[in-house]
């Protein structure tokens, strides 16, 4: 897991092809004891992959750290105490939001893809994700790398907090021990 706090940092210094996404959904599979990720791609397809408990914890820690360091909110620079209060209120508000229900978990085994994968709207299950890069700035970037492709989600800071809450709730519902690393995080 890589974390880049600067807005002008390019987290993808490699030559991996990039697929942009406009949506992300998390779910838990008890049979795999992994979280599955579903991303709707701008190219009108979708991709699904697993993230392990260990990688989920690293993503959680990275996102919490970046959110804690984002001192400029709505154009105002906040001191540490004001930021803590703002995050607490924002976390509370967004955690009460209605999240879209998660679609069913992937049914393909990690070594298979659906037979209709040539269709542009096909859902391709590509196995286990091996790294995630997070970048904060004017826009926030989550980049999941698997099978030599970077699947990127670009969001506003508030939307990234909602993604963070979704991942946190999925981890908590899975019964995974998720440490409360900051006082504004609760579930």
C-alpha positions as CSV (number, residue, x, y, z in Angstrom):
1,X,0.0,0.0,0.0
2,X,1.4,3.3,-1.0
3,X,0.3,6.7,0.3
4,X,1.1,9.9,-1.4
5,X,-0.1,13.1,0.4
6,X,0.7,15.6,-2.3
7,X,-1.7,16.8,-5.0
8,X,0.9,16.8,-7.7
9,X,2.3,13.4,-7.0
10,X,1.8,10.8,-9.7
11,X,1.3,7.5,-7.8
12,X,1.6,5.5,-11.0
13,X,5.2,5.8,-12.0
14,X,5.0,2.4,-13.7
15,X,3.7,1.7,-17.2
16,X,0.6,-0.2,-16.2
17,X,-2.5,0.5,-18.3
18,X,-5.1,2.5,-16.5
19,X,-8.8,1.9,-16.3
20,X,-10.8,4.8,-14.8
21,X,-13.8,4.1,-12.6
22,X,-16.7,6.2,-11.4
23,X,-18.1,3.9,-8.7
24,X,-16.9,1.4,-6.1
25,X,-18.8,-1.1,-3.9
26,X,-17.5,-3.4,-1.2
27,X,-18.9,-6.6,0.1
28,X,-17.7,-9.5,2.3
29,X,-17.5,-13.2,1.4
30,X,-17.5,-15.4,4.4
31,X,-16.4,-18.4,2.3
32,X,-13.3,-16.6,1.1
33,X,-12.8,-14.4,4.2
34,X,-12.0,-11.5,1.9
35,X,-13.6,-8.3,0.9
36,X,-14.7,-8.1,-2.7
37,X,-14.5,-4.9,-4.6
38,X,-16.7,-4.0,-7.6
39,X,-15.8,-1.0,-9.7
40,X,-17.9,0.3,-12.6
41,X,-15.6,1.5,-15.3
42,X,-16.0,4.6,-17.4
43,X,-15.5,2.3,-20.4
44,X,-19.0,0.9,-19.4
45,X,-17.7,-2.4,-18.1
46,X,-17.1,-3.4,-14.6
47,X,-14.3,-5.3,-12.8
48,X,-14.4,-7.3,-9.6
49,X,-11.5,-8.4,-7.4
50,X,-10.7,-9.5,-3.9
51,X,-8.7,-7.6,-1.2
52,X,-7.3,-9.5,1.7
53,X,-7.8,-8.7,5.3
54,X,-4.2,-7.5,5.5
55,X,-4.5,-5.1,2.5
56,X,-7.9,-3.9,3.8
57,X,-6.2,-2.9,7.0
58,X,-3.5,-1.1,5.2
59,X,-6.0,0.8,3.0
60,X,-8.0,1.7,6.1
61,X,-4.9,3.0,7.9
62,X,-3.8,4.9,4.8
63,X,-7.2,6.5,4.3
64,X,-7.5,7.5,8.0
65,X,-4.1,9.0,8.0
66,X,-4.7,11.0,4.8
67,X,-8.0,12.2,6.1
68,X,-6.4,13.3,9.4
69,X,-3.7,15.2,7.5
70,X,-6.1,17.0,5.1
71,X,-6.1,20.3,7.0
72,X,-7.7,22.4,4.2
73,X,-11.5,21.8,4.1
74,X,-13.9,23.8,2.0
75,X,-11.1,26.3,1.3
76,X,-10.3,26.9,5.0
77,X,-7.2,25.7,6.8
78,X,-8.1,24.1,10.1
79,X,-5.9,23.6,13.1
80,X,-5.7,20.0,14.5
81,X,-8.5,20.5,17.0
82,X,-10.9,22.0,14.5
83,X,-10.0,19.3,12.0
84,X,-10.8,16.6,14.6
85,X,-14.2,18.2,15.3
86,X,-15.0,18.6,11.6
87,X,-14.0,15.0,10.9
88,X,-16.1,13.8,13.8
89,X,-19.2,15.7,12.6
90,X,-18.7,14.7,8.9
91,X,-18.1,11.1,9.8
92,X,-21.2,11.0,11.9
93,X,-23.3,12.6,9.1
94,X,-22.0,10.4,6.4
95,X,-22.2,7.2,8.4
96,X,-25.9,7.8,8.7
97,X,-26.2,8.1,4.9
98,X,-28.0,5.4,3.0
99,X,-25.6,3.4,1.0
100,X,-26.6,1.7,-2.2
101,X,-27.1,-2.0,-1.4
102,X,-24.1,-4.1,-2.5
103,X,-24.6,-6.5,-5.4
104,X,-24.1,-10.2,-4.8
105,X,-20.5,-11.3,-4.3
106,X,-18.5,-12.6,-7.3
107,X,-19.5,-16.1,-8.3
108,X,-16.5,-16.9,-10.4
109,X,-13.5,-18.7,-8.9
110,X,-10.3,-16.6,-8.9
111,X,-9.1,-18.6,-11.9
112,X,-12.2,-18.0,-14.1
113,X,-13.8,-15.1,-15.8
114,X,-17.4,-15.1,-17.0
115,X,-18.0,-16.6,-20.4
116,X,-19.5,-13.3,-21.7
117,X,-16.3,-11.3,-20.9
118,X,-16.1,-10.0,-24.5
119,X,-19.2,-7.9,-24.0
120,X,-18.4,-4.3,-23.0
121,X,-20.9,-4.6,-20.1
122,X,-19.4,-7.8,-18.9
123,X,-18.3,-8.2,-15.3
124,X,-14.8,-9.5,-15.2
125,X,-13.6,-11.1,-12.0
126,X,-9.8,-10.8,-12.0
127,X,-8.6,-12.4,-8.7
128,X,-6.7,-10.8,-5.8
129,X,-5.6,-7.2,-5.7
130,X,-1.9,-6.9,-4.7
131,X,-1.5,-3.1,-4.1
132,X,-3.4,0.0,-3.5
133,X,-2.2,3.6,-3.9
134,X,-3.9,6.5,-2.2
135,X,-3.3,10.2,-3.1
136,X,-4.9,13.3,-1.6
137,X,-5.1,16.8,-2.9
138,X,-7.7,18.8,-4.9
139,X,-9.0,15.4,-6.0
140,X,-8.4,12.1,-4.2
141,X,-7.2,9.0,-6.1
142,X,-7.5,5.4,-5.2
143,X,-5.6,3.1,-7.5
144,X,-6.0,-0.7,-7.2
145,X,-3.3,-2.7,-9.0
146,X,-4.0,-6.2,-10.1
147,X,-2.9,-8.3,-13.1
148,X,-0.8,-5.4,-14.4
149,X,-3.7,-2.9,-14.6
150,X,-4.4,0.1,-12.4
151,X,-8.1,0.6,-11.6
152,X,-8.5,4.2,-10.6
153,X,-11.2,6.0,-8.7
154,X,-11.0,9.8,-8.5
155,X,-13.1,11.5,-5.9
156,X,-13.7,14.7,-3.9
157,X,-12.5,14.5,-0.3
158,X,-16.0,14.1,1.1
159,X,-16.8,11.2,-1.3
160,X,-13.5,9.6,-0.3
161,X,-14.7,9.8,3.3
162,X,-17.9,8.0,2.3
163,X,-15.8,5.3,0.6
164,X,-13.8,5.0,3.8
165,X,-17.0,4.5,5.8
166,X,-18.2,1.9,3.4
167,X,-14.9,0.0,3.8
168,X,-15.1,0.3,7.5
169,X,-18.7,-0.9,7.8
170,X,-17.9,-3.9,5.5
171,X,-14.9,-4.8,7.7
172,X,-16.9,-4.4,10.9
173,X,-19.7,-6.5,9.4
174,X,-17.2,-9.2,8.5
175,X,-16.2,-9.4,12.2
176,X,-12.7,-8.2,11.4
177,X,-10.9,-6.3,14.2
178,X,-10.6,-2.8,12.9
179,X,-8.8,-0.5,15.3
180,X,-10.2,2.9,16.0
181,X,-7.0,4.8,15.1
182,X,-8.5,8.3,15.6
183,X,-11.2,9.6,18.0
184,X,-13.5,10.6,15.1
185,X,-13.8,7.0,13.9
186,X,-16.5,5.0,15.4
187,X,-18.9,2.2,14.4
